[in-house]
Amino acid sequence: MMPCITISYRGRMDIKKLRTLVLVSQLGSISAAARAAKLAQPAVSQHLKALESHFGTRLFDRQRQGVSPTEAGKLVLEHSLHILSHYDRARSGVQELQGQAVGPVTLGLPTTVAATVAAQLVRRMAMIYPEVQLRIVEAMSGHLREWVDTGRVDLAVLFESTDAQRSDGEVLLHESLCLVSSGKDTRFAEQPSITATALGSVPLILPGRPHALRVLIDRFAAQLGIDLDIRFELDATSATRQLVAEDQIYTILSLPSIQKDVASGLLRSTPIVSPSLDRRLVFCRSPVHPFSTAFQAVRRELTFALIELREKNDWKSWVVNVG
């Protein structure tokens, strides 16, 4: 005969109350938690009282400056985070079976790409897939490669040279880079383009290695036997643009990354030809995480955002892969 086990519950505990506890713990304020959860402040207080009644102990210390979890509260918080994580994964899994795009997605973007496309992507995702919690982080391509390989980010967009030997990502677009000069500079004002070999005659400011753009430019120059005149190394794109705008020095960037400065006359872009200096943007997914419906939604909307930006701004240097 099986032994009889009786479990007694003191009060009712639900997911909403656990989320309230986590919010109050993280924000240290009942009023702030109420605003974040879009609840009335008395409702948040009632949730906490119900949890304290359920566990039979005080979970928060109340002071004038806010609230903080007691030792019991910290223990409940730790377990609540695990419970909510498992619940959210189960909920997402069920919705996935129903073909819905839901759940958190972390996307890594290079800084110049984030500045160009992030806002457009966020708007599209919020409108079309409101149940997807998209988080965007920005870093250099080298760091993003490591992060996507280890699962720190779910998805990443990386720059690669068009002749890269290894590519385990999907090509989003190809783009041609240009020589960037001050809007006041007259050297290339009347020239529709600059030949690749002529790049050796201009003083340059470029990012240092192992920045993906510098690796690409160095490889391009070496293949053509061009001796570049690199005066300064600077990994900050905004500071580079400022120096180019103010001084008699040049850099190499993509047109979309300087579009506003070109339109205002602060900078001038000159296409590089014979041959062109090209790179591709690839979409990579982490091998650590399954490619969910939410991930597919981000991939699809990122492509649409790129197409919209290309058409809106007439960026002929972009060739978007719609396959």
C-alpha positions, 0 to 999 in steps of 0.5 A: 500500500502506497504511503499517504502524503499530505501537502498543506498550502497556506494561501495561494501563490501564483506566477503574477505574485512571484513576478511582483516580488522580483520587480520589488526586489530589483527596483527596491521600491513598491511604487516603482514596481507598481509603475513597471508592472502597470498595477496600482500600488495597493495591489503590489502591497497585497501581492507581497502580503500574500507571499509573506502569509504563504511563507509565514515570514517577513520577506522585505524590510520597509524603510523610508528610502524603499524596501530591501529583501530579508534573508528569507526574501533573498532565498525566495527571490532566488527560487522565484527567478528559477521558477519564472525562468522555467515557466517562461520557457514552458510557455514559450515552448507551448506557443512555439508549438502553435507557431507563435513567435514569443520569448527573449532574444539577444541580438549582437550588432557591430556598432556601425550596424546598430547605429544604422538599423537598430531603431528600424528593427526595434520598431518592426519587432514591436509592431509585428511581434510584440511577444518577442522581448528583443535585446540588442547589444553592440560590440566589435565583430571579433567579440560578437563572434566569441559571444555567439559561439559561447551562447552569450548572445542568441544571434549576431551580425558580423562583418566578413571580407568577401573572400573569408575562408570560414563563414558559418552564417547567412549572408545578409548583404554585401556593401562597398566601402568608400574613402571619407574626407572633410566636406571642405576638402577639395582634393576629390571634390570633382572626382566621381571615384578613387582607384584602389591604388591611389589610396596609398597617396592619402593620409589615413586614420583607421581602427587598430587591429584586430578590428574587423575593418582594419583587418579587411583594409590591410588584406585588401592593400596587401593583395594589391601591393598598396603601401598605406599611409596610416597616421593614426589608429582610433577604434572610435567611429564617432571620434574618427568622423570628427577628426576627418571633418576638422583636419586634412586626413581621411578614413575608410568607412561605409556610406550608411555609417556617415550618411547624415554627415554627408547630407549635411556637408560635413563629410564627403564620400568617394567610392573606391574602384578598380577594384572596389573594397567590399565586405559582407554582413552575415547573420550567425546563430548560437550553436548553444540555443535552438533556432526558435520561431522568435529567432526566425522572426528577428532574422526575417525582420532584420532583412526587411529593415535592411531593405527598407533602409536601402530603398529609403536612402538609395544606398546603392553600395548595399546589395541585400540578400533576400533569399 
